[in-house]
Amino acid sequence: MSKFLSSRYTNVQPYRPGLQLHDRPYVKLNANETSLPPSPAVRQALTDALVEGLGRYADPYCLEFRQTVAEVLGVSADEVFVGNGSDEVLAIAFRTFFDGETPVAFPDITYNFYRDWCTTFGTPFVEVPLKEDFTVDVDALAAFEGPVVLVNPNAPTGLALPVADIERIVQARPDRLVIVDEAYADYHGESCVPLVAANSNLIVVQTMSKSRNLAGAHIGYAVAQKDLIDDMRDIKFSTNPFNVSALTAAVGIAAMRDTAYLEQCMAEAAEQRARLADELSARGFAVLPSRTNFVFTRPEGLPAGELCEELQRRGVLVRHYNQPRIADWLRITVGTQEENTALLEALDDALAEAANAC
Ligand SMILES: *Cc1c(COP(=O)(O)O)cnc(C)c1O
């Protein structure tokens, strides 16, 4: 830390994304991205005219993008906010709506960034424990007095709540805000977006990183009633109006429109997820029923942290969280058929070596 760091940030805990190693080729199953290409329409969107126009700033209102999202999701463009990944959208929502006094609640096992944003922005928080079976404690969140943040389906567990349960949390206290992070909703096939029309205290956030094969373009958006969206827009204009580049907007619009390609990718992912879950179960691993593009699994034969390292030595990256309640578990992104085969081979090799060493 330099002597110039603002006193505001001396407690900051930088979020640690899944490792990006480049010392050798890796099968990368540690950040829930995909190695599938985006919709073919994305390439066609990168036209000469777009490149020639890059001397000008992009539209800071992202109107065409917002209209596209609105059409696809069945809402109005006034109800859509676009950002540089859903991380930015969520960070802007935290800054816009949370303060230094009112605690925000989220599950103890969830997307770790919620805790980190609270720390960065000086917002107190309460971690509401998941139940013993890792399901979300809906009653506890419904009863909580302040704002609630929730991923559905949850990460890193992969378990989904029915939309009716989230509606219950939202409607239990219409005077507090509920943010639902739907990073994996396309895999689940259910969304809380239809609840926005009737609930003025709900913000639904989605990303194109996980299901639309565009993590490298980094696009996220929020859907909420207009006054909430207007507040977020004002905070964005107070920090960085041009948060979405012309290139990003163009590829995002193209990918958003190609719903047929999305469905094809979702069907393939579901098939590979079932295969991976079966293969892991057959090896005696516990596997939670996932509604996402990853599986949360408790290995047998080697402790999770060691297995994670052994897989890395064999060129396969998965995610281990050295934190309470889940230190025995691994989060493994569902890859392509070839990637999953490579994972299973590396796994069997590591387990065989461990068994021989005994
Ligand atoms: C990946 C992820 C995000 C961030 O996605 P970006 O749009 O790439 O910033 C947010 N929330 C959850 C739960 C995620 O898994």
The ligand as an SDF file (V2000), in Angstrom:
LIG
                    3D

 15 15  0  0  0  0  0  0  0  0999 V2000
  -19.6960  -14.1760  -13.4740 C   0  0  0  0  0  0  0  0  0  0  0  0
  -20.6220  -13.5650  -12.5070 C   0  0  0  0  0  0  0  0  0  0  0  0
  -20.8390  -12.1860  -12.4880 C   0  0  0  0  0  0  0  0  0  0  0  0
  -20.0390  -11.2210  -13.3360 C   0  0  0  0  0  0  0  0  0  0  0  0
  -20.2610  -11.3010  -14.6600 O   0  0  0  0  0  0  0  0  0  0  0  0
  -19.6820  -10.2060  -15.6400 P   0  0  0  0  0  0  0  0  0  0  0  0
  -20.8610   -9.7850  -16.4270 O   0  0  0  0  0  0  0  0  0  0  0  0
  -18.6630  -10.9190  -16.4660 O   0  0  0  0  0  0  0  0  0  0  0  0
  -19.0920   -9.0870  -14.8550 O   0  0  0  0  0  0  0  0  0  0  0  0
  -21.7590  -11.6650  -11.5930 C   0  0  0  0  0  0  0  0  0  0  0  0
  -22.4220  -12.4640  -10.7430 N   0  0  0  0  0  0  0  0  0  0  0  0
  -22.2240  -13.7940  -10.7190 C   0  0  0  0  0  0  0  0  0  0  0  0
  -22.9730  -14.6150   -9.7510 C   0  0  0  0  0  0  0  0  0  0  0  0
  -21.3250  -14.3810  -11.5990 C   0  0  0  0  0  0  0  0  0  0  0  0
  -21.1210  -15.6920  -11.5380 O   0  0  0  0  0  0  0  0  0  0  0  0
  1  2  1  0
  2  3  1  0
  2 14  2  0
  3  4  1  0
  3 10  2  0
  4  5  1  0
  5  6  1  0
  6  7  2  0
  6  8  1  0
  6  9  1  0
 10 11  1  0
 11 12  2  0
 12 13  1  0
 12 14  1  0
 14 15  1  0
M  END
$$$$
